């Protein structure tokens, strides 16, 4: 996994030795934020596509028979 962040845990006996524990809550929050951003971008693309299609329909004159 990319972007792993760890929390330091110190041993009481020897402070020079440091254990690392993964910070899963941080990773989860980052993943949720990425999903939310992607969803928002998709929503914006759909709105732009709708505006574009509505704009094209208004610009074209009705067919003459």
C-alpha positions, 0 to 999 in steps of 0.5 A: 500500500502506498501512503502508509503512516505509522504511530510510534509506540515507545517501550518503557524499558528502552526508549531508543527502540521504537515500534511502529503500528499502522494508523488504519484510521488515517488510511481509511479517512484518506481512502474515503476522501479520495472516493468522495473527490472522485464522486464529486468529479464524476458528478461535475462531468455529468452536469457539464455533459448535460449542459452541453447537450442542452446547449446544442439542442437550443442552438440548432434550429428546428428542421424545416419541412 
